[in-house]
Amino acid sequence: MTDNQKTVEQYLAEKGEYVATTAGFSMYPLLKDKQYAVKIVPANGRLKKYDVALFRRGKQLVLHRVIKVCPDRYFIRGDNCEGGDWVYDSQIVGVLSEITGKKKHIKVTDKSYIAYSRLTVFFYPCRYAIKKSYRFARRIARRVLKGK
């Protein structure tokens, strides 16, 4: 088996870490599409609130933040998402430890990152309401402009 064919789980088991470029906007503004590399390490025990977990949703790998920890599962959501996923320990592949970009190198232990994580989760209801209001206003504006 070549390196290209190894799964993330195999890399983590063999090397103790996995580095990849992110794709998508679900973790914006922390992670921008194809602009940052993330270092994933094996989860050491159960995840904690605010951890960013790499998990499997079917065959797809998803990197989202833990919002709520329950005895048998987690509620996980992207920083830029409205909905979330209930995820079981068996779906967890690893956890974020570092982010690297052109002008950015962040460890999840940095005080600024910890503050960002907590504020993102705390202000989620406000962001959700603002996004919903914005979409509603756009829909009304389109109707008015069409003359309906």
NUTOR-831169 format. One line per field, with one value per residue (C-alpha): residue number from 1; residue in three letters; chain; x, z, y. Coordinates in steps of 0.05 Angstrom, whole numbers, plus 5000, padded with zeros to 4 digits. Layout:
NUTOR-831169
num <- c(NUM / ...);
residuo <- c(Ala / ...);
cadena <- c(A / ...);
X <- c(X / ...);
Z <- c(Z / ...);
Y <- c(Y / ...);
END
This chain:
NUTOR-831169
num <- c(1 / 2 / 3 / 4 / 5 / 6 / 7 / 8 / 9 / 10 / 11 / 12 / 13 / 14 / 15 / 16 / 17 / 18 / 19 / 20 / 21 / 22 / 23 / 24 / 25 / 26 / 27 / 28 / 29 / 30 / 31 / 32 / 33 / 34 / 35 / 36 / 37 / 38 / 39 / 40 / 41 / 42 / 43 / 44 / 45 / 46 / 47 / 48 / 49 / 50 / 51 / 52 / 53 / 54 / 55 / 56 / 57 / 58 / 59 / 60 / 61 / 62 / 63 / 64 / 65 / 66 / 67 / 68 / 69 / 70 / 71 / 72 / 73 / 74 / 75 / 76 / 77 / 78 / 79 / 80 / 81 / 82 / 83 / 84 / 85 / 86 / 87 / 88 / 89 / 90 / 91 / 92 / 93 / 94 / 95 / 96 / 97 / 98 / 99 / 100 / 101 / 102 / 103 / 104 / 105 / 106 / 107 / 108 / 109 / 110 / 111 / 112 / 113 / 114 / 115 / 116 / 117 / 118 / 119 / 120 / 121 / 122 / 123 / 124 / 125 / 126 / 127 / 128 / 129 / 130 / 131 / 132 / 133 / 134 / 135 / 136 / 137 / 138 / 139 / 140 / 141 / 142 / 143 / 144 / 145 / 146 / 147 / 148);
residuo <- c(Met / Thr / Asp / Asn / Gln / Lys / Thr / Val / Glu / Gln / Tyr / Leu / Ala / Glu / Lys / Gly / Glu / Tyr / Val / Ala / Thr / Thr / Ala / Gly / Phe / Ser / Met / Tyr / Pro / Leu / Leu / Lys / Asp / Lys / Gln / Tyr / Ala / Val / Lys / Ile / Val / Pro / Ala / Asn / Gly / Arg / Leu / Lys / Lys / Tyr / Asp / Val / Ala / Leu / Phe / Arg / Arg / Gly / Lys / Gln / Leu / Val / Leu / His / Arg / Val / Ile / Lys / Val / Cys / Pro / Asp / Arg / Tyr / Phe / Ile / Arg / Gly / Asp / Asn / Cys / Glu / Gly / Gly / Asp / Trp / Val / Tyr / Asp / Ser / Gln / Ile / Val / Gly / Val / Leu / Ser / Glu / Ile / Thr / Gly / Lys / Lys / Lys / His / Ile / Lys / Val / Thr / Asp / Lys / Ser / Tyr / Ile / Ala / Tyr / Ser / Arg / Leu / Thr / Val / Phe / Phe / Tyr / Pro / Cys / Arg / Tyr / Ala / Ile / Lys / Lys / Ser / Tyr / Arg / Phe / Ala / Arg / Arg / Ile / Ala / Arg / Arg / Val / Leu / Lys / Gly / Lys);
cadena <- c(A / A / A / A / A / A / A / A / A / A / A / A / A / A / A / A / A / A / A / A / A / A / A / A / A / A / A / A / A / A / A / A / A / A / A / A / A / A / A / A / A / A / A / A / A / A / A / A / A / A / A / A / A / A / A / A / A / A / A / A / A / A / A / A / A / A / A / A / A / A / A / A / A / A / A / A / A / A / A / A / A / A / A / A / A / A / A / A / A / A / A / A / A / A / A / A / A / A / A / A / A / A / A / A / A / A / A / A / A / A / A / A / A / A / A / A / A / A / A / A / A / A / A / A / A / A / A / A / A / A / A / A / A / A / A / A / A / A / A / A / A / A / A / A / A / A / A / A);
X <- c(5000 / 5029 / 5025 / 4970 / 4925 / 4932 / 4872 / 4876 / 4866 / 4927 / 4970 / 4950 / 4963 / 5032 / 5058 / 5017 / 4995 / 4963 / 4971 / 4924 / 4897 / 4826 / 4770 / 4703 / 4674 / 4642 / 4697 / 4703 / 4732 / 4781 / 4795 / 4788 / 4779 / 4846 / 4887 / 4907 / 4938 / 4914 / 4951 / 4906 / 4928 / 4893 / 4841 / 4868 / 4806 / 4739 / 4733 / 4719 / 4674 / 4709 / 4754 / 4754 / 4744 / 4757 / 4702 / 4671 / 4603 / 4594 / 4656 / 4668 / 4716 / 4690 / 4726 / 4677 / 4676 / 4648 / 4590 / 4562 / 4589 / 4540 / 4556 / 4548 / 4558 / 4576 / 4539 / 4587 / 4578 / 4621 / 4636 / 4600 / 4542 / 4472 / 4459 / 4502 / 4513 / 4507 / 4571 / 4592 / 4662 / 4667 / 4662 / 4719 / 4783 / 4825 / 4827 / 4857 / 4924 / 4952 / 4934 / 4986 / 4978 / 5019 / 5017 / 4986 / 5010 / 4962 / 4965 / 4900 / 4935 / 4946 / 4906 / 4879 / 4854 / 4820 / 4786 / 4764 / 4735 / 4695 / 4669 / 4649 / 4607 / 4579 / 4556 / 4529 / 4455 / 4466 / 4501 / 4446 / 4392 / 4429 / 4438 / 4365 / 4343 / 4388 / 4360 / 4289 / 4304 / 4334 / 4272 / 4226 / 4269 / 4266 / 4190 / 4184 / 4231 / 4191 / 4127 / 4093);
Z <- c(5000 / 4981 / 5023 / 4976 / 4993 / 5068 / 5107 / 5157 / 5212 / 5188 / 5186 / 5256 / 5281 / 5248 / 5254 / 5310 / 5268 / 5202 / 5164 / 5109 / 5074 / 5092 / 5041 / 5049 / 5090 / 5149 / 5197 / 5169 / 5192 / 5230 / 5168 / 5098 / 5037 / 5016 / 5052 / 5115 / 5135 / 5198 / 5242 / 5269 / 5326 / 5357 / 5409 / 5478 / 5514 / 5506 / 5471 / 5509 / 5493 / 5444 / 5414 / 5338 / 5319 / 5253 / 5244 / 5191 / 5163 / 5117 / 5074 / 5082 / 5133 / 5170 / 5216 / 5265 / 5336 / 5395 / 5424 / 5474 / 5507 / 5527 / 5560 / 5495 / 5440 / 5421 / 5387 / 5335 / 5289 / 5242 / 5264 / 5201 / 5202 / 5227 / 5238 / 5272 / 5278 / 5334 / 5331 / 5369 / 5393 / 5339 / 5286 / 5315 / 5275 / 5311 / 5340 / 5316 / 5348 / 5301 / 5243 / 5194 / 5138 / 5102 / 5160 / 5214 / 5260 / 5316 / 5369 / 5403 / 5469 / 5451 / 5495 / 5434 / 5403 / 5468 / 5473 / 5400 / 5411 / 5472 / 5440 / 5377 / 5416 / 5463 / 5408 / 5362 / 5379 / 5360 / 5295 / 5278 / 5290 / 5249 / 5191 / 5193 / 5195 / 5137 / 5094 / 5113 / 5093 / 5027 / 5012 / 5027 / 4985 / 4926 / 4930 / 4935 / 4876 / 4834 / 4852 / 4890);
Y <- c(5000 / 5068 / 5132 / 5158 / 5100 / 5102 / 5127 / 5184 / 5132 / 5093 / 5156 / 5174 / 5103 / 5100 / 5172 / 5202 / 5261 / 5278 / 5344 / 5365 / 5427 / 5445 / 5453 / 5486 / 5543 / 5509 / 5532 / 5603 / 5651 / 5607 / 5564 / 5590 / 5545 / 5514 / 5568 / 5531 / 5466 / 5432 / 5383 / 5328 / 5284 / 5223 / 5242 / 5228 / 5202 / 5235 / 5301 / 5365 / 5424 / 5471 / 5417 / 5415 / 5343 / 5307 / 5257 / 5212 / 5228 / 5168 / 5167 / 5242 / 5272 / 5333 / 5382 / 5416 / 5443 / 5405 / 5446 / 5397 / 5334 / 5280 / 5213 / 5174 / 5226 / 5298 / 5354 / 5383 / 5443 / 5483 / 5555 / 5580 / 5530 / 5535 / 5461 / 5409 / 5335 / 5285 / 5245 / 5182 / 5165 / 5112 / 5167 / 5209 / 5204 / 5256 / 5326 / 5391 / 5411 / 5465 / 5510 / 5536 / 5586 / 5639 / 5689 / 5646 / 5591 / 5575 / 5521 / 5502 / 5516 / 5590 / 5638 / 5676 / 5611 / 5590 / 5658 / 5654 / 5584 / 5605 / 5669 / 5633 / 5583 / 5636 / 5684 / 5630 / 5645 / 5719 / 5701 / 5652 / 5705 / 5757 / 5709 / 5689 / 5762 / 5779 / 5723 / 5744 / 5817 / 5794 / 5752 / 5811 / 5859 / 5811 / 5807 / 5883 / 5893 / 5843 / 5879 / 5823);
END
